[in-house]
Amino acid sequence: MPAERWQGNQSYVDELSRCGQSNIIQFKFDRSDSGSRKGQPFWGLQSRANLTSGYHSLEAFYFGHAMFCNIARCDSVRVRFFLRALQKRDRFSHSLGKNSLPIKTPLEAALRGLRSSSLLDTRYRQQSQKRSTVRTQSNMRGDDGTGDGGVVHKYTNRLSKEQSPYLLQHARNPVDWFPWGQEAFAKALAEDKPIFLSVGYSTCHWCHVMEVESFENELVANLMNDWFVNIKVDREERPDVDKVYMTYVQATQGGGGWPMSVFLTPDLKPIVGGTYFAPEDKYGRPGFKTVLKRVKEVWVTKKDALREAGDQVVQQLAEATSASSTSQDLPEGIAQQAVQICANQLTKGFDSKLGGFGGPPKFPRPVEIAVMLQRYKRLDQSGKETAANKALDMALSSLRCMARGGVHDHVGGGFHRYSVDEYWHVPHFEKMLYDQGQLVNVYLDAFVIWKETQYALVARDILDYLRREMTHADGGIFSAEDADSAEFEGATRKKEGAFYVWTNQEIEEVLGEERAAVFATHYYVKPDGNCDLSRMSDPHNEFVGKNVLIERKSLAETAAKVGHSVEDLAEIIGQCREELYAFRQRRPSPQLDDKVIVAWNGLAISAFSRASRILGLEPQGLQYHFPVTGCNPKEYLHAAEKAASFIRAKLYDEKAKRLCRSYRQRPSVAPGFLDDYSFLVNGLLDLYEAGGDTQWLSWALELQSAQDDQFLDKVGGGYYSTGEGDSSILFRVKEDYDGAEPSGNSVAALNLLRLSSLLSGDMSEVYHHTAEHLMSVFEAKVREVAMAIPLMCCAFDSFAGPSKRQIVIAGVKHAPDTDALVTAAHSAYDPDKIILQIDETDAVDQEFWKVHNPMGLAMARRSREGKALAYVCQNFTCLAPVSDPQSLEQLLRSPPAAAKVTNFKPGSTPK
């Protein structure tokens, strides 16, 4: 059928044309026959996309191919952030609440008419290259990390000098890529060329697809090189760049993802942006070559209008993202209500059958679990047992379903990014460090509350995976593993999940028929493949004949069916997993993104630290099976200390008191950002509470001071994500969204409250007031869309709750009696407790606490017999000290009001 103009909602086109008479820049595209229903536009997101639009949702491959949205506009028109009704329930949306920008017609209609189209449309996705096939290229690296050792490449660009694995993946493209920096900016200004900015990360599937389809295509590369200055950015290295332009893409497209594709003026102002573009025009959507041509034409003919529009949109985005509060006090009541509001919103989307909050795709978003556990605690403290158990059940059932699902790597340990179906079964197979660290902590909390070892074993599973697969020889922890890998050595294409999926025949060959039958019964392995639980599991039959392991039965149910005891079955299944793991290691492995990111290491340090104590509460005689190693929990403390030491040695300037963002062979050029400081401070506080070494607490205070110097808005409250002074960052954002990663502001609020309780005197007051001012900035967001910021709601609750319970352990560090009390101090789930380990015989300890908490130092006395003692204090009142770990556990399980207050002298114990 001949090409024709889109005849959908003609009013959109009419409005756009009228606005075009006032110098709006029009992007009109022909379309081929789309097969869409007559009279309907074939644009916009379909129903499933509407459930998942947002900053951290389905990344590029479900948000996909973005249509142009016109950002040049009539004089009074402003770009609007799309706070659709779904964002009230969409846990992935980057909502801006009352900071949304208004928009007036006719541009509003134009924006709706030219919204992002979706790869979810089956006709488009079937015509496009399948999501499971991209060229094998990134695992074959020479010594310099840039390519096949000794192989002569046809093309080599500037990215070959970079350290980022993502940038190195593009070092052999025919595109003349530049890294983000002055060389590229100067070239664009000198030649008066627009910039094409492509942002992604090394494990992003659709980033790989767009590279193969467009960036390795010589014809496309020639157009890019002739007409644009082309810049590649690793969003994990430069989250500051990513945040600015993702905010713009979300504002104009209603959602975003990666790869992010934005065209800029030479002075870095946005012209137009989207996400993934297919190479050719299809179904009325412009292909990437068409996009390049149209932007080039508009730049030539409407250059001044584009510059003016860019200036205006940057100003408006800066205003919209610069939340502040003139009041330094939280309004009465909101802090007490925050967790309840958030939990109520999440409960509406709870999947009572399969766990999780919302439908597929299902992300293991740990902050949701954290806020439900905190809600449970508050209800339990107030005697509302039924409501408390309901909140707890939602959290625990979600954790159980995730652990049994295919989103959990049963053979090698750790969790994949998310599940595409409602069963947590078929995942997007990449593994991210930020998921692992957060998940460990919520599984540890579940174990502490419920005392069931299944939660402890999952925590161990993740930690052992990190130690085995993801740790630098010097202790730093790597960032991610890719979803894609070759099916066999020498394959020219990668497939998503190839490393992780199994045929029934493979399992039988490795295990033998008898054990394979048992294994298949437990993990739902089928001869024809098992990706059949949901229509969403494998809509394009990419895993026919393949099995993604999922536990559809409990061990007890499987044991009854196959005629083994539960203990014997656990042993058999563990042996099977270990043998399958050894077989799997012979497959071509997914690419490892081996850069060490400070922020994500902070999350991991927290997890390792807390595990070193909480897992000491496991029952004696507990049996461990592969991939769990069953190591002494103290080894996890050593892992945390090594990771912290790695960052301090390689990524911290002791003289300037500044962090670098990441390390790969050398420190990155990018500085540390708010997330790096706040996540690391949180990890160091947990490391101190677990190990008692004040060097980590001293460093945490030093980092907190550096964070305040660089990022704190001392007038308006809250922290900017980036520091001042980089002219290439157009505006500074105060991030609040707790998504796949918690926001730096949420973590900072919790850190400040902890530090306020750890210390005494003026600094305690300063931290407390800084936390309150920070929270006042986001008070409106709590009222509007609390479920977007669960961890911030936890901070509000901690601020309003009972004063923190201080547990002072007085004893010789690492002595058995001291260690036993420290482990007991971790035995109760209590978001309101802090642990101080003070060794009166240690000169360093004495000096530190003399300055920072002299009252704590004065109290911290061992018994007359020299035994370690634990003092439990709250509201300026302390209970009589105890020396017995069981007595301390009992004290901590009791509500504060139920404990008997006794007058005592430091160092004495009650009779």
TIBA-189971 format. One record per residue (C-alpha): residue number from 1; x, y, z. Coordinates in steps of 0.05 Angstrom, whole numbers. Example, Ala and Ser with C-alpha at 12.3 -4.5 7.8 and 13.67 -1.06 7.14 Angstrom:
REM TIBA-189971
seq,u,v,w
1,246,-90,156
2,273,-21,143
***
This chain:
REM TIBA-189971
seq,u,v,w
1,0,0,0
2,28,69,-18
3,55,112,38
4,5,161,66
5,1,215,118
6,-23,194,186
7,-97,207,188
8,-110,188,260
9,-135,244,304
10,-132,301,255
11,-140,353,309
12,-71,337,334
13,-42,352,266
14,-84,415,258
15,-61,441,325
16,11,424,309
17,5,461,243
18,-24,523,275
19,31,524,326
20,80,513,269
21,58,581,242
22,90,610,304
23,157,579,290
24,145,511,321
25,189,459,288
26,148,405,254
27,170,333,246
28,123,298,197
29,134,227,175
30,101,183,124
31,80,115,146
32,69,50,111
33,6,9,121
34,4,-7,195
35,-59,-47,196
36,-85,-3,250
37,-160,6,257
38,-188,60,213
39,-191,128,245
40,-144,111,301
41,-73,135,309
42,-20,82,312
43,20,119,363
44,24,118,438
45,37,64,488
46,-7,3,492
47,-39,-20,557
48,20,-61,582
49,68,-4,569
50,22,42,608
51,33,-2,669
52,108,2,663
53,127,70,638
54,181,104,677
55,252,116,694
56,271,47,718
57,216,7,687
58,228,-34,625
59,289,4,603
60,294,14,528
61,266,-49,501
62,194,-41,523
63,193,34,519
64,226,28,453
65,226,67,390
66,208,138,409
67,172,185,362
68,194,257,359
69,162,304,407
70,165,377,386
71,197,419,439
72,200,484,401
73,135,519,418
74,91,579,417
75,113,633,465
76,70,616,525
77,73,541,518
78,113,503,570
79,135,431,569
80,94,388,616
81,117,328,657
82,68,272,643
83,39,256,711
84,-14,210,685
85,-61,176,733
86,-22,112,726
87,37,146,760
88,-3,146,825
89,5,70,824
90,65,60,779
91,122,41,824
92,173,58,770
93,149,127,750
94,194,186,761
95,138,230,786
96,150,303,802
97,86,315,840
98,68,388,847
99,131,408,810
100,100,386,744
101,103,438,690
102,38,461,660
103,27,458,585
104,-22,496,543
105,-52,476,477
106,-35,467,422
107,30,434,443
108,-4,389,493
109,-43,357,436
110,19,353,394
111,57,318,449
112,2,268,459
113,-1,256,385
114,73,244,378
115,85,203,440
116,133,145,445
117,110,86,406
118,122,17,434
119,161,-44,418
120,105,-81,453
121,67,-79,388
122,76,-150,364
123,78,-132,290
124,135,-84,302
125,174,-131,347
126,168,-189,299
127,195,-147,242
128,251,-120,285
129,310,-162,303
130,290,-209,359
131,309,-188,429
132,351,-250,438
133,401,-241,382
134,458,-192,379
135,528,-202,354
136,580,-233,398
137,632,-181,408
138,641,-156,478
139,672,-217,512
140,731,-220,465
141,779,-170,492
142,853,-159,484
143,898,-138,540
144,875,-66,533
145,803,-87,542
146,783,-61,474
147,779,-121,428
148,806,-186,403
149,878,-190,424
150,922,-181,362
151,863,-176,314
152,866,-118,264
153,800,-79,266
154,772,-40,208
155,750,16,254
156,776,43,319
157,749,107,351
158,765,148,413
159,726,102,459
160,783,52,455
161,820,97,504
162,764,93,556
163,756,46,615
164,681,37,616
165,661,-32,589
166,600,0,556
167,642,51,519
168,692,-3,500
169,636,-43,469
170,630,14,418
171,704,26,407
172,703,-13,341
173,641,20,312
174,648,60,247
175,614,117,284
176,664,170,304
177,645,168,377
178,670,217,429
179,666,208,504
180,630,262,543
181,679,319,548
182,708,384,522
183,738,354,458
184,669,336,433
185,637,401,456
186,692,443,423
187,684,405,357
188,608,417,357
189,617,491,370
190,673,500,320
191,635,463,264
192,566,488,287
193,539,417,286
194,486,388,331
195,505,332,378
196,476,262,380
197,480,236,451
198,471,162,463
199,467,138,535
200,465,66,558
201,502,15,599
202,539,-49,586
203,485,-99,604
204,428,-63,569
205,398,-111,518
206,367,-59,471
207,431,-18,474
208,464,-79,442
209,408,-84,391
210,413,-12,369
211,488,-18,363
212,483,-78,317
213,427,-49,275
214,452,23,269
215,520,39,300
216,555,-19,264
217,521,-1,198
218,570,38,155
219,515,76,118
220,483,99,183
221,552,115,213
222,569,158,153
223,506,199,163
224,521,207,236
225,593,227,224
226,575,276,169
227,519,311,204
228,531,305,279
229,583,303,334
230,568,236,366
231,577,225,441
232,571,160,480
233,558,160,555
234,557,103,605
235,499,122,651
236,532,83,708
237,595,125,702
238,559,191,690
239,492,189,725
240,493,265,725
241,490,269,649
242,438,214,647
243,393,248,698
244,391,314,660
245,372,286,593
246,328,230,621
247,288,283,657
248,279,318,590
249,259,254,553
250,209,236,608
251,181,306,606
252,169,305,531
253,155,231,520
254,118,211,583
255,170,157,598
256,241,138,585
257,292,82,582
258,357,60,552
259,387,67,503
260,370,141,510
261,378,179,445
262,378,255,449
263,398,308,398
264,430,370,427
265,451,439,404
266,527,451,405
267,517,484,474
268,485,419,500
269,412,443,501
270,362,388,480
271,329,391,412
272,290,326,413
273,298,258,445
274,274,187,451
275,300,118,468
276,311,61,419
277,302,73,344
278,299,17,294
279,341,28,232
280,284,32,182
281,215,64,179
282,159,16,200
283,85,25,215
284,89,101,211
285,148,104,259
286,210,138,234
287,272,95,229
288,338,121,255
289,362,142,186
290,299,183,177
291,308,214,245
292,379,234,229
293,357,266,163
294,299,305,194
295,340,332,252
296,395,353,204
297,344,389,159
298,311,425,217
299,379,446,245
300,396,478,179
301,330,514,171
302,307,528,242
303,372,534,280
304,355,597,319
305,287,571,340
306,318,507,365
307,369,545,406
308,316,589,437
309,271,529,451
310,330,492,483
311,344,551,529
312,271,554,551
313,263,480,563
314,326,477,605
315,301,535,647
316,234,501,658
317,264,434,674
318,311,467,724
319,252,501,758
320,212,436,760
321,268,395,791
322,292,445,842
323,247,426,901
324,260,467,964
325,227,485,1030
326,228,551,1064
327,207,517,1128
328,258,474,1164
329,204,438,1204
330,160,381,1183
331,85,395,1188
332,50,361,1245
333,26,291,1231
334,57,276,1163
335,118,240,1191
336,74,194,1232
337,29,179,1172
338,82,170,1118
339,93,95,1123
340,18,82,1130
341,3,123,1068
342,57,87,1028
343,37,18,1053
344,-36,30,1037
345,-19,51,966
346,25,-10,955
347,-28,-56,985
348,-76,-38,929
349,-29,-69,879
350,-8,-130,920
351,-11,-197,884
352,-39,-242,939
353,-27,-305,898
354,42,-294,869
355,72,-238,912
356,98,-170,892
357,64,-103,887
358,35,-95,818
359,30,-136,755
360,84,-158,706
361,138,-141,692
362,155,-155,765
363,216,-122,794
364,245,-144,861
365,242,-73,889
366,270,-81,959
367,247,-13,984
368,176,-37,978
369,191,-95,1025
370,228,-48,1072
371,169,-1,1080
372,121,-60,1092
373,166,-87,1146
374,170,-20,1179
375,94,-15,1176
376,90,-84,1209
377,136,-60,1265
378,94,1,1280
379,29,-37,1280
380,59,-91,1324
381,85,-39,1373
382,15,-9,1378
383,-17,-76,1392
384,-53,-83,1325
385,-34,-155,1314
386,-81,-172,1256
387,-61,-111,1215
388,12,-122,1232
389,10,-194,1208
390,-23,-173,1143
391,33,-124,1128
392,85,-176,1147
393,52,-230,1104
394,54,-186,1042
395,129,-176,1052
396,146,-248,1068
397,103,-279,1014
398,135,-233,962
399,204,-253,985
400,186,-327,982
401,156,-322,912
402,217,-284,886
403,265,-336,916
404,227,-394,884
405,220,-360,817
406,265,-360,756
407,285,-289,773
408,329,-324,824
409,389,-360,795
410,381,-427,830
411,445,-456,802
412,494,-400,812
413,462,-355,863
414,440,-282,860
415,380,-250,826
416,366,-227,756
417,339,-157,742
418,264,-173,737
419,212,-222,712
420,172,-210,649
421,113,-251,675
422,70,-252,737
423,102,-316,764
424,172,-287,775
425,191,-340,724
426,223,-317,659
427,271,-260,676
428,310,-208,639
429,374,-243,655
430,423,-188,672
431,448,-186,744
432,460,-119,777
433,499,-107,841
434,450,-56,867
435,396,-110,868
436,439,-160,904
437,459,-114,961
438,389,-89,975
439,357,-158,970
440,406,-188,1021
441,384,-136,1072
442,309,-149,1065
443,320,-225,1068
444,361,-214,1131
445,306,-172,1161
446,255,-227,1144
447,300,-278,1179
448,307,-236,1241
449,231,-225,1245
450,206,-294,1227
451,265,-338,1246
452,256,-383,1186
453,322,-405,1157
454,298,-402,1085
455,308,-327,1087
456,378,-333,1116
457,396,-383,1062
458,374,-336,1006
459,417,-281,1037
460,476,-328,1038
461,461,-350,966
462,468,-278,942
463,530,-262,983
464,566,-325,962
465,550,-309,889
466,582,-240,898
467,644,-269,931
468,651,-324,879
469,635,-286,814
470,636,-212,826
471,694,-192,870
472,759,-159,850
473,822,-192,877
474,833,-131,921
475,762,-132,948
476,720,-84,906
477,655,-113,879
478,638,-111,805
479,577,-78,776
480,538,-127,733
481,534,-188,688
482,501,-184,620
483,437,-218,600
484,464,-240,532
485,517,-292,515
486,536,-339,459
487,503,-407,459
488,569,-440,441
489,641,-422,429
490,650,-389,361
491,577,-368,355
492,570,-303,317
493,508,-282,355
494,489,-275,427
495,423,-297,456
496,390,-271,518
497,392,-321,575
498,434,-371,536
499,480,-380,596
500,423,-394,644
501,371,-436,609
502,371,-512,603
503,344,-567,558
504,317,-629,591
505,369,-669,552
506,426,-628,581
507,401,-640,651
508,395,-715,639
509,465,-719,609
510,496,-682,668
511,456,-715,725
512,435,-782,697
513,363,-802,687
514,346,-819,760
515,371,-755,792
516,348,-713,732
517,277,-738,743
518,280,-715,816
519,310,-649,796
520,259,-639,741
521,202,-652,789
522,226,-599,836
523,245,-546,785
524,188,-556,735
525,234,-580,680
526,197,-606,618
527,221,-639,553
528,189,-585,511
529,210,-528,555
530,175,-496,614
531,165,-423,594
532,90,-435,590
533,63,-411,656
534,39,-345,627
535,25,-317,558
536,76,-263,576
537,132,-313,593
538,154,-325,521
539,107,-289,472
540,154,-299,413
541,174,-371,425
542,246,-354,438
543,254,-406,492
544,220,-465,459
545,251,-528,487
546,286,-488,541
547,275,-489,616
548,283,-432,665
549,287,-465,734
550,230,-448,781
551,208,-482,845
552,134,-498,836
553,134,-544,896
554,164,-538,965
555,219,-586,985
556,169,-623,1029
557,119,-631,971
558,173,-655,924
559,201,-702,977
560,133,-734,986
561,125,-743,912
562,193,-774,898
563,197,-815,962
564,256,-782,997
565,261,-748,1064
566,266,-672,1061
567,338,-675,1086
568,359,-726,1034
569,324,-689,979
570,358,-623,999
571,425,-659,994
572,409,-689,926
573,384,-624,897
574,445,-587,923
575,492,-637,891
576,453,-631,825
577,459,-555,827
578,534,-560,839
579,544,-607,780
580,500,-565,734
581,540,-504,756
582,605,-538,736
583,574,-555,669
584,548,-484,660
585,617,-456,672
586,640,-488,607
587,591,-446,568
588,611,-378,539
589,597,-332,597
590,559,-266,596
591,601,-204,596
592,623,-181,664
593,620,-106,676
594,680,-104,720
595,680,-31,741
596,673,-19,815
597,621,34,830
598,625,67,898
599,549,74,909
600,534,1,893
601,593,-22,935
602,563,18,992
603,499,-24,986
604,540,-88,985
605,583,-67,1045
606,518,-57,1084
607,494,-126,1064
608,559,-162,1081
609,565,-126,1147
610,496,-140,1173
611,500,-212,1148
612,563,-224,1189
613,522,-214,1252
614,451,-234,1235
615,473,-301,1204
616,507,-316,1270
617,436,-326,1296
618,424,-387,1251
619,407,-451,1289
620,466,-497,1302
621,470,-556,1256
622,437,-520,1197
623,455,-555,1132
624,479,-516,1073
625,475,-537,1000
626,505,-507,937
627,506,-451,915
628,508,-433,989
629,578,-447,1018
630,560,-447,1091
631,620,-404,1110
632,631,-374,1178
633,592,-308,1179
634,655,-272,1200
635,680,-282,1129
636,625,-235,1106
637,653,-182,1153
638,721,-191,1121
639,689,-182,1052
640,657,-117,1075
641,722,-91,1104
642,760,-109,1040
643,709,-73,997
644,712,-11,1041
645,788,-13,1040
646,788,-19,964
647,746,44,957
648,788,82,1007
649,854,62,974
650,834,70,901
651,775,119,898
652,784,168,955
653,830,228,957
654,848,233,1030
655,875,303,1023
656,817,333,984
657,766,290,1020
658,732,271,954
659,709,207,921
660,714,185,849
661,653,151,820
662,683,85,797
663,745,44,784
664,766,0,726
665,841,-6,719
666,844,65,744
667,797,115,777
668,744,146,733
669,747,219,712
670,676,227,739
671,673,251,810
672,632,219,864
673,558,238,865
674,507,242,921
675,491,168,915
676,564,149,923
677,571,188,987
678,505,171,1019
679,505,97,1001
680,577,90,1025
681,563,126,1091
682,505,78,1103
683,550,19,1089
684,604,45,1135
685,554,55,1192
686,532,-17,1185
687,605,-39,1181
688,620,-2,1246
689,559,-32,1281
690,580,-102,1259
691,655,-98,1271
692,664,-41,1321
693,724,-10,1285
694,718,66,1294
695,761,78,1232
696,698,65,1191
697,656,111,1234
698,708,166,1229
699,709,158,1154
700,633,160,1151
701,634,226,1188
702,687,253,1141
703,646,232,1081
704,583,262,1110
705,619,328,1117
706,643,324,1045
707,573,307,1023
708,545,368,1058
709,598,413,1028
710,585,390,956
711,511,373,951
712,471,403,1009
713,423,460,993
714,435,499,1057
715,378,547,1042
716,325,504,1009
717,340,438,1042
718,356,370,1013
719,414,347,971
720,428,357,897
721,451,295,860
722,511,330,832
723,561,381,856
724,571,451,830
725,623,473,779
726,612,428,718
727,586,474,663
728,567,415,620
729,512,395,670
730,455,442,652
731,417,438,718
732,422,403,785
733,368,354,807
734,345,336,877
735,330,263,865
736,275,231,907
737,251,169,870
738,265,104,906
739,267,56,847
740,315,1,828
741,364,41,870
742,341,83,929
743,349,157,921
744,409,192,952
745,363,238,991
746,325,180,1023
747,389,145,1044
748,419,211,1068
749,358,225,1112
750,366,157,1146
751,441,168,1154
752,431,235,1186
753,382,207,1237
754,430,150,1254
755,489,197,1262
756,447,243,1305
757,435,185,1353
758,506,159,1351
759,536,226,1370
760,522,277,1425
761,527,352,1429
762,522,403,1374
763,536,356,1316
764,479,311,1338
765,432,371,1335
766,460,394,1267
767,448,325,1236
768,378,322,1265
769,358,390,1238
770,389,376,1170
771,348,312,1165
772,284,348,1183
773,297,404,1132
774,312,351,1080
775,247,315,1094
776,207,379,1092
777,228,387,1019
778,194,321,1001
779,133,327,1047
780,87,343,989
781,111,281,951
782,94,238,1010
783,23,265,1009
784,16,258,933
785,51,194,914
786,84,162,974
787,94,95,939
788,145,129,893
789,189,143,954
790,182,84,1003
791,251,93,1035
792,238,167,1046
793,174,146,1081
794,216,101,1126
795,259,162,1143
796,197,202,1160
797,173,146,1205
798,240,140,1240
799,240,215,1252
800,170,212,1283
801,177,146,1319
802,205,132,1388
803,275,157,1400
804,328,109,1376
805,346,53,1423
806,420,57,1437
807,454,-9,1451
808,523,4,1481
809,569,-57,1481
810,626,-47,1529
811,681,-98,1520
812,746,-116,1488
813,738,-117,1413
814,730,-185,1380
815,735,-221,1448
816,685,-279,1449
817,641,-247,1502
818,638,-181,1465
819,624,-215,1399
820,567,-255,1429
821,534,-191,1455
822,543,-155,1388
823,510,-213,1352
824,453,-212,1403
825,445,-138,1391
826,428,-154,1318
827,376,-206,1338
828,314,-162,1337
829,284,-125,1278
830,284,-54,1302
831,292,5,1254
832,299,49,1315
833,362,19,1344
834,436,36,1338
835,495,-3,1365
836,556,29,1396
837,616,-16,1409
838,664,18,1458
839,728,-13,1483
840,752,24,1544
841,820,-8,1537
842,830,17,1465
843,864,86,1461
844,835,100,1392
845,765,85,1416
846,774,128,1477
847,798,187,1436
848,741,181,1386
849,685,176,1436
850,715,229,1481
851,704,278,1424
852,639,251,1395
853,600,220,1453
854,633,229,1521
855,571,205,1558
856,572,139,1520
857,646,132,1536
858,633,145,1610
859,579,92,1611
860,618,38,1573
861,649,-1,1629
862,658,-76,1634
863,637,-115,1696
864,683,-118,1756
865,702,-187,1732
866,723,-159,1664
867,664,-188,1626
868,632,-150,1568
869,567,-115,1585
870,509,-89,1542
871,472,-25,1562
872,404,-11,1529
873,384,62,1532
874,326,102,1505
875,297,171,1520
876,357,188,1564
877,344,127,1608
878,385,63,1611
879,366,-6,1634
880,411,-45,1680
881,468,-76,1639
882,468,-149,1620
883,526,-196,1605
884,486,-254,1578
885,469,-254,1503
886,402,-288,1515
887,383,-235,1566
888,400,-181,1516
889,358,-214,1462
890,299,-217,1510
891,307,-143,1527
892,307,-124,1454
893,245,-165,1439
894,207,-127,1494
895,174,-60,1478
896,213,-3,1509
897,157,12,1558
898,155,-60,1582
899,228,-61,1605
900,241,-47,1678
901,286,13,1690
902,338,2,1744
903,386,50,1776
904,457,25,1768
905,529,46,1766
906,569,35,1702
907,604,-32,1706
908,554,-62,1755
909,503,-116,1738
910,436,-128,1772
911,431,-183,1823
***
